[in-house]
Amino acid sequence: MTDETLLIAELREGSKYAFKKLYDLYAARLYAFGLRYSQSREATQELVEDTFVWLWNNKEGIREVDSLRPILFVRMKHFLLNSYRSKLRSPQFKTYLDCQEMIGTDTPDKS
């Protein structure tokens, strides 16, 4: 059994110590991954926190695995996609698109 496997087993039992160790192990990596796609430090930090909140809330359902890496990165990807989708649906983005459309159609024809 690896150290991480032991931490996962302890996490499943509710160990805050194991949770903190797993956070220390993966938070920076998740942050770097998220920052490549969100380009907002604050938003990325929130998504990392959301990922670990999800982990804590779902700790009992985690199967016995050797590493949380695939689980955490897939969850982070889902949070990134959801964040992106919510931005696309926001009223500010619609206003931006409407403005871009008006600017694009109001340019004089140079023929």
Secondary structure, DSSP 8 states (H G I E B T S, - for coil): --HHHHHHHHHHTT-HHHHHHHHHHHHHHHHHHHHHHH--HHHHHHHHHHHHHHHHHTGGG----S-SHHHHHHHHHHHHHHHHHHHHHSHHHHHHHHHHHHHHHSS----
